[in-house]
Every structure is written in C-alpha cells, then in structure tokens.
Amino acid sequence: MTETTTTRIRTRFAPSPTGFIHLGNIRSALYPWAFARATGGDFILRIEDTDVERSSQAAVDVILEGMRWLGMNPDEGPFYQMQRMDRYKEVLAQMLERGLVYPCYMSVEELDALRERQMAAKEKPRYDGTWRPEEGKVLPQVPEGVKPVLRFRNPKDGVVVWEDKVKGRIEIRNDELDDLVIARPDGTPTYNFCVVVDDIDMRITHVIRGDDHVNNTPRQINIFRALGFEPPVYAHLPTVLNEQGEKMSKRNGAKPVTQYRDEGYLPEAMINYLARLGWSHGDDEIFSREQFLQWFNLDHLGRSAAQFDEAKLKWVNAQHIKATADDVLAGLVADLLVLRGVDRAEFSDSRLPKICALFKDRCDTTVALANWANVFYADVQPHEEERAQHLTPAIFPAIDSLVEKLSTCDWDKASISAAFKAVLAEHGLKMPQLAMPVRVLTVGTAHTPSVDAVLELVGREKVLNRLRSR
C-alpha cells in the first residue's frame, strides 16, 4: 500500500434512496469498500434519506440487497440520517451559540430578485450577505412572522485547498463561495451540513465518491474546520457513462443492480468488471475478488470517465463462469430451475454439476446455463425450423436402429458412442447426419457439445421416449 497512516482507515458509502441503485452508484461504493478491506480498515454504510418526498423504502431495499449480493457488506450501518435529526440540531445550536451560523430572513422572492440583478450585471448569482452580522454593521429590521434559514458564516478570505487522490491539487477561493444555507426555515438541516456531522461522528478518514460532489467539497471542508476538525482525504471518481456516452442514471435507462443478479451475472464478475471502470492493475482484465483487494490502492484510479459496455460485462461474466466450480454453478442453476417449476428433488442425483461442466464454456450468464440445463429436467419442444431441417423421413430408419441399440447398451458415454458408430456403419451415414436430428429430438436444438455426453446425462428413459415421439 502507498497509503501510510497511523489512523485506522474508515471509508463510507452514502447513497440517497431516491432511485434504484445502478452500476454507476455501486462503482462508487466498490472503491471505498475495497480500500477499507485492502487496508484492514472499516467500511460504513450511511443512507442519506433526508429528501423525504423522493426517498423510498423500496430504493433502500435495493441498496441493501444489491450490496449483500455483491458481498460488499459494511462493518457498520446502515445508519439513516432521518434518525439522526436530534444530533444535527444539537450541533446547529452549538454553532449558533458560537456565531458560526446566523439567521437569514431573506425571502425566496428577494433572493430570486437578487439573482436576476446579478445575472443582468453578468455577475455570478450568489447570496450577498445581507443578514450576515459584521462589526459595526446595522442589520435590516427582522420581518414579522418570517422563519429564518440558518446560513453558515463562510470565510471571506483565503483559499480552500485539498490534494484530491484522483484529480490532484484543487484550489477554490473563499470569495467564490457564498454563505451556505445549512438549516431550512422549519429547522431541518441541509445536505452539506449533515454530511460533515456524519463524517465527524463516524470518524471517516477517506471520502471516495463521484466527482459530481467536487463543488460540495470546499463548503464541507470549511464546515469541518469551523467545527474544529480536519477534513478527510478526498478522492473524486470520474463519471460512469452509459453506452450512449451519457451519464449513467435511471433516467438514461440504467438498470437496478439487482437486475443483473436476476439476469444471471455472478457477483465475482460484477466486482471484476466494475473495478476496471476507473481502476487498473497493469493489463490484468480477469481477476478474483481476493486479487482485487490485494492489489487495490487509490494511486491507480483513473482520471477519465469510464464507459459501460454490456458486451464486455458479458465476456467478463463468461470467463468467471468458466472458472467457477461445477458444484457452485449447479447450486445457482438449481435455484433458477426451481423458479421455472422444476422440483428440487430432481437434483438429488449427481447430474447437474456434470451438466454445468458440459455447457458452461458456451454460456455468458447463469440464465443461459439454466436454459441448457432445463432440457434435462423439463419437457423439450424442438425448434420448428430445426425440426423441418433435420427430421426428414430419410433419417427415421436410422433413428429407429439407434433406439434399438440404446435400449440395451450400457448407459455410459463410451457405449452410447459405440451405438452411434454401429448405426452409422449400418446406414452409410456420417455422424452429423444422425447426431443433429437426435439432438433436435432429445434437447431441442441441433448444436450441442458431444452427443454421447449429452445423451448420457439426459438419461436412457427420456432419450428413448423423445426419440420415439418424433
């Protein structure tokens, strides 16, 4: 690790449950989780649910379910900001008492008019400090019946500087920042203030998040320092773009992360693929979770936006399927087959791991693997085009001969192969002329791995019934 610190590293993922979590969001969770794991630190999950109107329990459930599926379990949390309101109000009261915040009675209409005047004068629209107390300044008369917002007294001079672990040194002049509203008229605190209190209370050492938060960072740093704390280390990750080059979002067609689970992607493959969306370890494309955590640090985070590529994700998933143990795949496929109505008792024999071994090189998802496995347990409906192409009357005598030989031979791959060879010799055929019609009848399609291996796993009774029912 290049990070050296005597303080235990503590990172966090702090999603807002205002929409279903997608791969761009999960990528922002992956790196803080990996950094905590790689350094022996702690990973905290915080649900930022203060937008009550847009937040939903369903969105929270997808966050928790998605992270559980990916094995990105937090060491602490989930903490919910709505359950911490008393703490925020306690800190607000302390800040008010110390003069770090002040009440502002400027109405929305006054603020809009101010912004219009500034824009007309080609100035940056910003709050002008009308209600900010200063020595010798006479404040306007407090209007009756108006509840004020609380504004943070931002420093007027100097520069906010931080060494971003992705973007490098960033400097923002304080005179570019106005006095931020940190509590609404009803007393509820605002986002930037809550984040700082949470990060202080949860002792966060590294904030690794999307670069859409860069503009919030100088404001948050100033609040940290006003409260007497040094800010954490920041790493602002480039945006994840969808396949059209737009920012990945639900509005732009991004899928909930749990949908990838349902579509047959392996969590190990998702971790592998997402890790490469903004981080690299040389030219390594395929790696395990353990390798990723062994290699991960903040120095190899990319500075450019990463673009999602579903074809690449499928390729990565296919590599992980090939590398996954057959019995592990069998457990995943069994769950999918049960959802399709197959009785779990059907898996009591040893066939399913062997079926997975036979077909996994052809599959890029576990759903595709289950499609193949399904023909060994459920009824088969041959594709009509393949039936018409391969099941001609000319081949029926050879199929009848094969049925006869398969009825009495030992039921293993070598004996099945010998039965095929005898029928081929008897009828003067080549293997594809017989094997393809047999595949169509027994598993529904003409293209499979070795026909003797397939028939052995289908089982004698089903093979004979399917060949006879042409």
HURA-V773251 format. One record per pair of residues at least 12 apart in sequence whose C-alpha atoms are under 6 Angstrom apart, sorted by the first residue. I is the first residue (numbers start at 1). J is the second residue. If there is no record, write none. Layout:
BEGIN
i=(I;I)
j=(J;J)
END
This chain:
BEGIN
i=(8;9;9;10;10;10;10;10;11;11;11;11;12;12;12;13;13;14;14;15;15;16;16;17;17;17;18;18;19;20;20;21;21;22;22;22;23;24;27;28;32;34;38;42;43;43;44;44;44;44;45;45;45;46;46;47;47;48;49;50;66;66;70;100;101;101;101;102;102;103;103;103;104;104;104;105;127;147;148;149;149;149;150;150;150;151;151;151;151;152;152;153;154;156;156;157;158;159;159;159;160;160;164;164;165;166;166;205;206;206;206;207;208;208;209;209;210;210;211;211;211;238;238;239;240;240;240;241;242;242;243;264;264;264;265;269;269;277;278;278;278;279;279;279;314;317;318;322;322;326;326;326;327;330;330;333;375;376;380;381;382;382;390;391;405;412;413;413;413;416;417;441;441;442;442)
j=(41;41;205;41;42;43;204;205;32;43;204;206;43;44;45;29;45;46;47;47;48;48;49;55;59;60;54;55;59;59;256;63;256;255;256;257;257;240;274;209;208;293;293;75;74;75;74;75;76;77;74;77;78;78;79;79;80;81;81;82;257;258;267;153;151;152;153;150;151;148;149;150;131;148;149;148;178;185;185;183;184;185;181;182;183;179;180;181;182;179;180;179;179;174;175;174;174;172;173;174;172;218;234;235;235;235;236;232;232;233;234;234;235;236;236;237;236;237;236;237;238;304;305;305;305;306;307;307;307;308;308;365;366;367;365;317;320;306;301;302;306;300;301;302;364;364;364;360;361;353;356;357;353;352;353;370;443;458;444;444;440;444;437;437;419;456;452;453;456;452;452;466;467;463;466)
END
